[in-house]
Amino acid sequence: GHEMYCIPYRAKRMPQKDVLLEESSGMVSGEYIYLYPPGIPFLVPGEVIHDDCIRKMKEYKIQSLNIKGLKQKEQLYITVLDR
């Protein structure tokens, strides 16, 4: 299920920070995360990030699928609410 902390409109306007994807469990997404194609988000701003979602994103990355919304430096980072 999808656990919402707040609506996407509100989340996009709250203070945010980038954290390592591995360390984001229990935090709240500040960004839309989606596979492209097809472009349907599997994580939206304001949604609580759970372990299964992190695992799924890592699997997609291993499969070289195009994940939009994550930041790639040396490792994968995700934008979360700074609360």
Secondary structure, DSSP 8 states (H G I E B T S, - for coil): ---BSS-HHHHTTS-EEEEEGGG-TTSBB-S-EEETTT--EEE-TTBB--HHHHHHHHHHHHTT--EES-EESSSEEEEEE--
